[in-house]
Amino acid sequence: MRGFSTKGEGRGTGLHLVRQEVRTLDGDIAVESVPGSTEFTVSVPLM
């Protein structure tokens, strides 16, 4: 979701921009979150 952040208004665009670029490369972003820890895994195919 573009612009989403738990830290307030006007934030949260960084991950959205990364997602756009990863999709341009036919890649994917996965997220796993538990209290106190969030992990993002970015996968892009080898060219």
C-alpha distance matrix in Angstrom:
0.0 3.8 6.4 5.9 9.3 12.2 14.5 14.3 13.5 13.1 11.6 8.7 9.0 11.1 9.1 7.0 10.6 12.0 9.9 11.2 14.6 14.8 14.1 16.8 19.1 18.5 17.1 14.6 12.8 13.6 13.0 15.7 16.0 19.0 20.3 21.2 19.7 16.4 16.9 14.9 16.9 16.6 18.9 20.3 23.4 26.6 27.9
3.8 0.0 3.8 5.7 9.1 12.6 14.0 13.3 11.8 10.5 9.3 6.9 6.1 9.0 8.2 5.5 8.5 10.9 9.7 10.2 13.5 14.7 14.3 16.3 18.9 19.0 17.9 16.1 14.4 15.8 15.3 18.3 18.4 21.4 22.4 22.7 21.3 18.0 18.5 16.3 18.3 17.5 20.0 20.9 24.1 27.0 27.9
6.4 3.8 0.0 3.8 6.5 10.1 10.8 9.8 8.1 6.9 5.8 4.4 4.8 8.3 8.7 7.2 9.9 12.3 12.1 13.0 15.8 17.1 17.4 19.2 21.6 22.1 20.7 18.7 16.5 17.7 16.5 19.0 18.4 21.1 21.4 21.5 20.5 17.7 18.7 17.1 19.6 19.2 22.1 23.2 26.7 29.4 30.4
5.9 5.7 3.8 0.0 3.8 7.0 8.8 8.5 8.2 8.5 6.8 4.9 7.4 9.9 9.3 8.8 12.1 13.7 13.1 14.8 17.6 18.2 18.5 20.9 23.0 23.0 21.1 18.6 15.9 16.3 14.5 16.5 15.4 17.9 18.0 18.4 17.7 15.1 16.7 15.6 18.6 18.9 21.9 23.6 27.1 30.1 31.5
9.3 9.1 6.5 3.8 0.0 3.8 5.2 6.0 7.3 8.3 5.8 4.9 8.5 10.2 10.0 10.8 13.8 14.9 15.0 17.1 19.4 19.9 20.8 23.2 24.9 25.1 22.9 20.2 17.1 17.0 14.6 16.0 14.3 16.2 15.7 15.7 15.5 13.4 15.6 15.3 18.6 19.4 22.8 24.9 28.5 31.2 32.9
12.2 12.6 10.1 7.0 3.8 0.0 3.8 5.7 8.6 10.7 8.7 8.4 12.2 13.5 13.1 14.4 17.4 18.1 18.1 20.6 22.8 22.9 23.9 26.5 28.0 28.1 25.5 22.6 19.3 18.5 15.5 16.0 13.5 14.7 13.4 13.6 14.2 13.0 15.9 16.4 20.1 21.5 25.0 27.4 31.0 33.8 35.7
14.5 14.0 10.8 8.8 5.2 3.8 0.0 3.8 7.2 9.1 7.2 8.4 12.0 13.2 13.8 15.3 17.7 18.6 19.4 21.6 23.5 24.0 25.4 27.7 29.1 29.7 27.2 24.6 21.2 20.9 18.0 18.6 16.2 17.2 15.6 14.9 15.6 14.8 17.5 18.1 21.7 22.9 26.5 28.7 32.5 34.9 36.7
14.3 13.3 9.8 8.5 6.0 5.7 3.8 0.0 3.8 6.7 6.5 8.8 11.9 14.0 15.0 15.7 18.0 19.7 20.3 22.0 24.2 25.2 26.2 28.2 30.1 30.7 28.6 26.1 23.0 23.0 20.4 21.4 19.1 20.3 18.8 18.5 19.2 18.1 20.7 20.8 24.3 25.0 28.5 30.5 34.2 36.7 38.2
13.5 11.8 8.1 8.2 7.3 8.6 7.2 3.8 0.0 3.8 5.6 8.4 10.7 13.5 14.9 14.8 16.9 19.2 19.7 20.8 23.2 24.6 25.3 27.0 29.3 30.0 28.3 26.2 23.4 23.9 21.8 23.3 21.5 23.1 22.0 21.7 22.1 20.5 22.7 22.2 25.4 25.6 29.0 30.5 34.1 36.6 37.7
13.1 10.5 6.9 8.5 8.3 10.7 9.1 6.7 3.8 0.0 3.8 7.1 8.1 11.0 13.2 12.8 14.2 16.8 17.8 18.4 20.6 22.5 23.3 24.6 27.0 28.0 26.5 24.8 22.3 23.4 21.7 23.7 22.4 24.4 23.7 23.1 22.9 20.9 22.6 21.5 24.5 24.2 27.5 28.6 32.2 34.5 35.4
11.6 9.3 5.8 6.8 5.8 8.7 7.2 6.5 5.6 3.8 0.0 3.8 5.8 8.1 10.0 10.5 12.0 14.1 15.3 16.5 18.4 19.9 21.1 22.6 24.6 25.7 23.8 21.9 19.2 20.2 18.4 20.4 19.1 21.3 20.7 19.9 19.4 17.3 18.9 17.9 21.0 20.9 24.2 25.6 29.3 31.6 32.7
8.7 6.9 4.4 4.9 4.9 8.4 8.4 8.8 8.4 7.1 3.8 0.0 3.8 5.7 6.5 7.2 9.4 11.0 11.8 13.4 15.5 16.5 17.7 19.6 21.4 22.2 20.2 18.2 15.5 16.5 14.9 17.1 16.3 18.9 19.0 18.4 17.3 14.7 15.9 14.5 17.5 17.3 20.7 22.1 25.8 28.3 29.5
9.0 6.1 4.8 7.4 8.5 12.2 12.0 11.9 10.7 8.1 5.8 3.8 0.0 3.8 5.7 5.1 6.3 8.8 9.9 10.7 12.6 14.4 15.5 16.8 19.0 20.1 18.6 17.2 15.0 16.9 16.1 18.9 18.8 21.7 22.2 21.5 20.0 17.1 17.4 15.4 17.7 16.7 19.7 20.6 24.1 26.4 27.3
11.1 9.0 8.3 9.9 10.2 13.5 13.2 14.0 13.5 11.0 8.1 5.7 3.8 0.0 3.8 5.4 5.3 6.4 8.7 10.1 11.0 12.4 14.4 15.7 17.2 18.7 16.8 15.6 13.3 15.3 14.7 17.6 17.8 20.8 21.5 20.4 18.4 15.4 15.3 13.0 15.1 14.1 17.2 18.1 21.7 23.8 24.8
9.1 8.2 8.7 9.3 10.0 13.1 13.8 15.0 14.9 13.2 10.0 6.5 5.7 3.8 0.0 3.8 5.4 5.0 6.1 8.6 9.9 10.3 12.1 14.2 15.4 16.3 14.0 12.3 9.7 11.6 11.2 14.3 14.9 18.2 19.4 18.7 16.4 13.0 12.5 9.9 12.0 11.1 14.3 15.6 19.3 21.7 23.1
7.0 5.5 7.2 8.8 10.8 14.4 15.3 15.7 14.8 12.8 10.5 7.2 5.1 5.4 3.8 0.0 3.8 5.5 5.1 6.3 8.8 9.9 10.6 12.5 14.6 15.3 13.8 12.3 10.6 12.9 13.0 16.4 17.2 20.6 21.9 21.7 19.5 16.0 15.5 12.7 14.2 12.9 15.4 16.2 19.6 22.3 23.2
10.6 8.5 9.9 12.1 13.8 17.4 17.7 18.0 16.9 14.2 12.0 9.4 6.3 5.3 5.4 3.8 0.0 3.8 5.4 5.1 6.4 8.7 10.0 10.8 12.9 14.5 13.4 12.9 11.8 14.8 15.4 18.9 20.0 23.4 24.8 24.1 21.7 18.2 17.3 14.2 15.2 13.0 15.3 15.3 18.6 20.8 21.3
12.0 10.9 12.3 13.7 14.9 18.1 18.6 19.7 19.2 16.8 14.1 11.0 8.8 6.4 5.0 5.5 3.8 0.0 3.8 5.4 5.2 6.1 8.6 9.9 10.9 12.5 10.7 10.2 8.9 12.1 13.1 16.6 18.1 21.7 23.3 22.5 19.7 16.2 14.6 11.2 11.7 9.4 11.7 12.0 15.5 17.7 18.6
9.9 9.7 12.1 13.1 15.0 18.1 19.4 20.3 19.7 17.8 15.3 11.8 9.9 8.7 6.1 5.1 5.4 3.8 0.0 3.8 5.5 5.1 6.1 8.6 10.0 10.4 8.7 7.6 6.8 10.1 11.6 15.4 17.2 20.9 23.0 22.8 19.9 16.2 14.6 11.0 11.2 8.9 10.8 11.2 14.6 17.4 18.4
11.2 10.2 13.0 14.8 17.1 20.6 21.6 22.0 20.8 18.4 16.5 13.4 10.7 10.1 8.6 6.3 5.1 5.4 3.8 0.0 3.8 5.6 5.3 6.3 8.9 9.9 9.6 9.8 10.1 13.5 15.3 19.1 20.9 24.6 26.6 26.4 23.6 19.9 18.3 14.8 14.7 11.9 13.0 12.4 15.2 17.8 18.0
14.6 13.5 15.8 17.6 19.4 22.8 23.5 24.2 23.2 20.6 18.4 15.5 12.6 11.0 9.9 8.8 6.4 5.2 5.5 3.8 0.0 3.8 5.4 5.0 6.6 8.9 8.6 9.8 10.6 14.3 16.4 20.1 22.2 25.9 27.9 27.3 24.3 20.7 18.6 14.9 14.2 10.9 11.6 10.3 13.0 15.0 15.1
14.8 14.7 17.1 18.2 19.9 22.9 24.0 25.2 24.6 22.5 19.9 16.5 14.4 12.4 10.3 9.9 8.7 6.1 5.1 5.6 3.8 0.0 3.8 5.4 5.2 6.5 5.0 6.3 7.5 11.3 13.9 17.5 20.1 23.8 26.2 25.8 22.5 18.8 16.3 12.5 11.2 7.7 7.9 6.9 10.0 12.5 13.3
14.1 14.3 17.4 18.5 20.8 23.9 25.4 26.2 25.3 23.3 21.1 17.7 15.5 14.4 12.1 10.6 10.0 8.6 6.1 5.3 5.4 3.8 0.0 3.8 5.2 4.8 5.1 6.4 8.6 12.1 15.0 18.7 21.3 25.1 27.7 27.7 24.5 20.8 18.5 14.7 13.4 10.3 9.8 8.5 10.7 13.7 14.2
16.8 16.3 19.2 20.9 23.2 26.5 27.7 28.2 27.0 24.6 22.6 19.6 16.8 15.7 14.2 12.5 10.8 9.9 8.6 6.3 5.0 5.4 3.8 0.0 3.8 5.5 7.3 9.7 12.1 15.7 18.5 22.2 24.8 28.6 31.0 30.8 27.6 23.9 21.5 17.7 16.3 12.8 12.0 9.7 11.2 13.4 12.9
19.1 18.9 21.6 23.0 24.9 28.0 29.1 30.1 29.3 27.0 24.6 21.4 19.0 17.2 15.4 14.6 12.9 10.9 10.0 8.9 6.6 5.2 5.2 3.8 0.0 3.9 5.4 8.8 11.5 15.1 18.2 21.7 24.6 28.3 30.9 30.5 27.1 23.5 20.7 16.9 14.8 11.1 9.5 6.5 7.6 9.6 9.3
18.5 19.0 22.1 23.0 25.1 28.1 29.7 30.7 30.0 28.0 25.7 22.2 20.1 18.7 16.3 15.3 14.5 12.5 10.4 9.9 8.9 6.5 4.8 5.5 3.9 0.0 3.8 7.0 10.5 13.6 17.1 20.4 23.6 27.2 30.2 30.2 26.8 23.2 20.4 16.7 14.3 11.1 8.9 6.5 7.0 10.1 10.5
17.1 17.9 20.7 21.1 22.9 25.5 27.2 28.6 28.3 26.5 23.8 20.2 18.6 16.8 14.0 13.8 13.4 10.7 8.7 9.6 8.6 5.0 5.1 7.3 5.4 3.8 0.0 3.8 7.1 10.2 13.7 17.0 20.2 23.8 26.7 26.7 23.2 19.6 16.7 13.0 10.6 7.4 5.4 4.1 6.4 9.8 11.4
14.6 16.1 18.7 18.6 20.2 22.6 24.6 26.1 26.2 24.8 21.9 18.2 17.2 15.6 12.3 12.3 12.9 10.2 7.6 9.8 9.8 6.3 6.4 9.7 8.8 7.0 3.8 0.0 3.8 6.6 10.2 13.5 16.6 20.3 23.3 23.5 20.1 16.5 13.8 10.2 8.2 5.9 5.3 6.6 9.3 12.8 14.9
12.8 14.4 16.5 15.9 17.1 19.3 21.2 23.0 23.4 22.3 19.2 15.5 15.0 13.3 9.7 10.6 11.8 8.9 6.8 10.1 10.6 7.5 8.6 12.1 11.5 10.5 7.1 3.8 0.0 3.8 6.7 10.3 13.2 16.9 19.7 19.8 16.5 12.8 10.3 6.7 5.6 4.6 6.4 8.9 12.2 15.4 17.7
13.6 15.8 17.7 16.3 17.0 18.5 20.9 23.0 23.9 23.4 20.2 16.5 16.9 15.3 11.6 12.9 14.8 12.1 10.1 13.5 14.3 11.3 12.1 15.7 15.1 13.6 10.2 6.6 3.8 0.0 3.8 6.9 10.1 13.7 16.9 17.4 14.1 10.6 8.2 5.7 5.1 6.6 8.4 11.6 14.5 17.7 20.4
13.0 15.3 16.5 14.5 14.6 15.5 18.0 20.4 21.8 21.7 18.4 14.9 16.1 14.7 11.2 13.0 15.4 13.1 11.6 15.3 16.4 13.9 15.0 18.5 18.2 17.1 13.7 10.2 6.7 3.8 0.0 3.8 6.5 10.2 13.2 13.7 10.6 7.1 5.7 4.5 6.4 8.9 11.5 14.9 18.0 21.0 23.8
15.7 18.3 19.0 16.5 16.0 16.0 18.6 21.4 23.3 23.7 20.4 17.1 18.9 17.6 14.3 16.4 18.9 16.6 15.4 19.1 20.1 17.5 18.7 22.2 21.7 20.4 17.0 13.5 10.3 6.9 3.8 0.0 3.8 7.0 10.4 11.4 8.4 5.8 5.2 6.6 8.5 11.8 14.2 17.8 20.7 23.6 26.6
16.0 18.4 18.4 15.4 14.3 13.5 16.2 19.1 21.5 22.4 19.1 16.3 18.8 17.8 14.9 17.2 20.0 18.1 17.2 20.9 22.2 20.1 21.3 24.8 24.6 23.6 20.2 16.6 13.2 10.1 6.5 3.8 0.0 3.8 6.8 8.1 5.9 4.2 6.3 8.7 11.5 14.7 17.5 21.1 24.2 26.9 29.9
19.0 21.4 21.1 17.9 16.2 14.7 17.2 20.3 23.1 24.4 21.3 18.9 21.7 20.8 18.2 20.6 23.4 21.7 20.9 24.6 25.9 23.8 25.1 28.6 28.3 27.2 23.8 20.3 16.9 13.7 10.2 7.0 3.8 0.0 3.8 6.1 5.4 6.3 8.9 12.0 14.7 18.1 20.9 24.5 27.5 30.2 33.3
20.3 22.4 21.4 18.0 15.7 13.4 15.6 18.8 22.0 23.7 20.7 19.0 22.2 21.5 19.4 21.9 24.8 23.3 23.0 26.6 27.9 26.2 27.7 31.0 30.9 30.2 26.7 23.3 19.7 16.9 13.2 10.4 6.8 3.8 0.0 3.8 5.7 7.9 11.3 14.5 17.5 20.9 23.9 27.5 30.6 33.2 36.2
21.2 22.7 21.5 18.4 15.7 13.6 14.9 18.5 21.7 23.1 19.9 18.4 21.5 20.4 18.7 21.7 24.1 22.5 22.8 26.4 27.3 25.8 27.7 30.8 30.5 30.2 26.7 23.5 19.8 17.4 13.7 11.4 8.1 6.1 3.8 0.0 3.8 7.1 10.4 13.8 17.0 20.2 23.5 27.0 30.3 32.5 35.5
19.7 21.3 20.5 17.7 15.5 14.2 15.6 19.2 22.1 22.9 19.4 17.3 20.0 18.4 16.4 19.5 21.7 19.7 19.9 23.6 24.3 22.5 24.5 27.6 27.1 26.8 23.2 20.1 16.5 14.1 10.6 8.4 5.9 5.4 5.7 3.8 0.0 3.8 6.7 10.2 13.3 16.6 19.8 23.3 26.5 28.7 31.7
16.4 18.0 17.7 15.1 13.4 13.0 14.8 18.1 20.5 20.9 17.3 14.7 17.1 15.4 13.0 16.0 18.2 16.2 16.2 19.9 20.7 18.8 20.8 23.9 23.5 23.2 19.6 16.5 12.8 10.6 7.1 5.8 4.2 6.3 7.9 7.1 3.8 0.0 3.8 6.8 10.2 13.3 16.6 20.0 23.3 25.7 28.6
16.9 18.5 18.7 16.7 15.6 15.9 17.5 20.7 22.7 22.6 18.9 15.9 17.4 15.3 12.5 15.5 17.3 14.6 14.6 18.3 18.6 16.3 18.5 21.5 20.7 20.4 16.7 13.8 10.3 8.2 5.7 5.2 6.3 8.9 11.3 10.4 6.7 3.8 0.0 3.8 6.6 10.0 13.1 16.6 19.9 22.1 25.1
14.9 16.3 17.1 15.6 15.3 16.4 18.1 20.8 22.2 21.5 17.9 14.5 15.4 13.0 9.9 12.7 14.2 11.2 11.0 14.8 14.9 12.5 14.7 17.7 16.9 16.7 13.0 10.2 6.7 5.7 4.5 6.6 8.7 12.0 14.5 13.8 10.2 6.8 3.8 0.0 3.8 6.5 9.9 13.2 16.6 19.0 21.8
16.9 18.3 19.6 18.6 18.6 20.1 21.7 24.3 25.4 24.5 21.0 17.5 17.7 15.1 12.0 14.2 15.2 11.7 11.2 14.7 14.2 11.2 13.4 16.3 14.8 14.3 10.6 8.2 5.6 5.1 6.4 8.5 11.5 14.7 17.5 17.0 13.3 10.2 6.6 3.8 0.0 3.8 6.5 10.1 13.3 15.6 18.7
16.6 17.5 19.2 18.9 19.4 21.5 22.9 25.0 25.6 24.2 20.9 17.3 16.7 14.1 11.1 12.9 13.0 9.4 8.9 11.9 10.9 7.7 10.3 12.8 11.1 11.1 7.4 5.9 4.6 6.6 8.9 11.8 14.7 18.1 20.9 20.2 16.6 13.3 10.0 6.5 3.8 0.0 3.8 6.8 10.3 12.7 15.4
18.9 20.0 22.1 21.9 22.8 25.0 26.5 28.5 29.0 27.5 24.2 20.7 19.7 17.2 14.3 15.4 15.3 11.7 10.8 13.0 11.6 7.9 9.8 12.0 9.5 8.9 5.4 5.3 6.4 8.4 11.5 14.2 17.5 20.9 23.9 23.5 19.8 16.6 13.1 9.9 6.5 3.8 0.0 3.8 6.8 9.5 12.4
20.3 20.9 23.2 23.6 24.9 27.4 28.7 30.5 30.5 28.6 25.6 22.1 20.6 18.1 15.6 16.2 15.3 12.0 11.2 12.4 10.3 6.9 8.5 9.7 6.5 6.5 4.1 6.6 8.9 11.6 14.9 17.8 21.1 24.5 27.5 27.0 23.3 20.0 16.6 13.2 10.1 6.8 3.8 0.0 3.8 6.6 8.9
23.4 24.1 26.7 27.1 28.5 31.0 32.5 34.2 34.1 32.2 29.3 25.8 24.1 21.7 19.3 19.6 18.6 15.5 14.6 15.2 13.0 10.0 10.7 11.2 7.6 7.0 6.4 9.3 12.2 14.5 18.0 20.7 24.2 27.5 30.6 30.3 26.5 23.3 19.9 16.6 13.3 10.3 6.8 3.8 0.0 3.8 6.3
26.6 27.0 29.4 30.1 31.2 33.8 34.9 36.7 36.6 34.5 31.6 28.3 26.4 23.8 21.7 22.3 20.8 17.7 17.4 17.8 15.0 12.5 13.7 13.4 9.6 10.1 9.8 12.8 15.4 17.7 21.0 23.6 26.9 30.2 33.2 32.5 28.7 25.7 22.1 19.0 15.6 12.7 9.5 6.6 3.8 0.0 3.8
27.9 27.9 30.4 31.5 32.9 35.7 36.7 38.2 37.7 35.4 32.7 29.5 27.3 24.8 23.1 23.2 21.3 18.6 18.4 18.0 15.1 13.3 14.2 12.9 9.3 10.5 11.4 14.9 17.7 20.4 23.8 26.6 29.9 33.3 36.2 35.5 31.7 28.6 25.1 21.8 18.7 15.4 12.4 8.9 6.3 3.8 0.0
